Amino acid sequence: MFESLQQYFNHIPSLHRVLILSGGLCFFWLLESAFPLFRFSYHKVRHAGVNLFFTLTTVVINFIFAFGIVALSDFTQSHHFGVIPFLQAPLWLQLIIGLLILDGVGAYFVHWLEHQVPFLWRLHMVHHADTHVDTTTANRHHPAESVVRAIFTMLAVLIAGAPMWIVMLYQSASALLSQFNHANISLPSWIERSLGLIIVSPDMHKVHHHYKRPETDANYGNIFSFWDRLFRTHKQLSPKDIQYGLDILDNNKDESLSYQLKIPFGKTK
């Protein structure tokens, strides 16, 4: 099984990566239409247009940084650098270690840092500015924030000594699960609880999108939910009490592309 995963993700075609991204969006788009958590009165297509613009810029930036990520991964394998080459672990353990480090450093840590460093927070505010969080919000990142996240992905690859098949598998899983936990869906409570023990569930992540602190500064996880419990950044809030947006922004301009692009460099409100 692990040999098959290794072979597939070592040579995953670009078309397949596009299908994973677009297929996930379409699937969760339909699911949230059938089982919505909130019944938004908004123009769903126009709202998606703004978020898909930021998704496109994220894809372009990730494509540019992909060359550096490949080079770093090749370096770690040829020079036996990083945790995985050092341990010389079997494939199943390589996968677990790789996913943990890529998610812990390249997702949780950088996300936490974006809430602590003022300039990074201003970049990240674009993601929080969405007042109708749905599956298209997953890749709503200011282009400059996408650069920051790509740099931390490279750092995670270097620390893990991750081979490219693990990097590709992680990025595919990350894209799908981010679309899932941003999706405007209502799941049965037992499914929410069960999933939340291991992965970030929709209700858990929606707390992070509440419009004011301290909830905004909590639940930073991307794939694995236990990071927040481990580092005591986990908070709970009933979905009915959640209000999206940010109390320091003009929430009426969440679909204004020009306003969103200027957020990191101008005054808020």
Secondary structure, 3 states (H helix, E strand, C coil): CHHHHHHHHHCCCHHHHHHHHHHHHHHHHHHHHHCECCCCCCCHHHHHHHHHHHHHHHHHHHHHHHHHHHHHHHHHHHCCCCHHHHHCCCHHHHHHHHHHHHHHHHHHHHHHHHCCCHHHHHHHHHHHCCCCCCHHHHHCCCHHHHHHHHHHHHHHHHHHCCCHHHHHHHHHHHHHHHHHHHCCECCCHHHHHHHHCCECCHHHHHHHCECCCCHHHCCCCCCECHHHHHCCCCCCCCHHHCCECCCCCCHHHCCCHHHHHHHHHCCCC
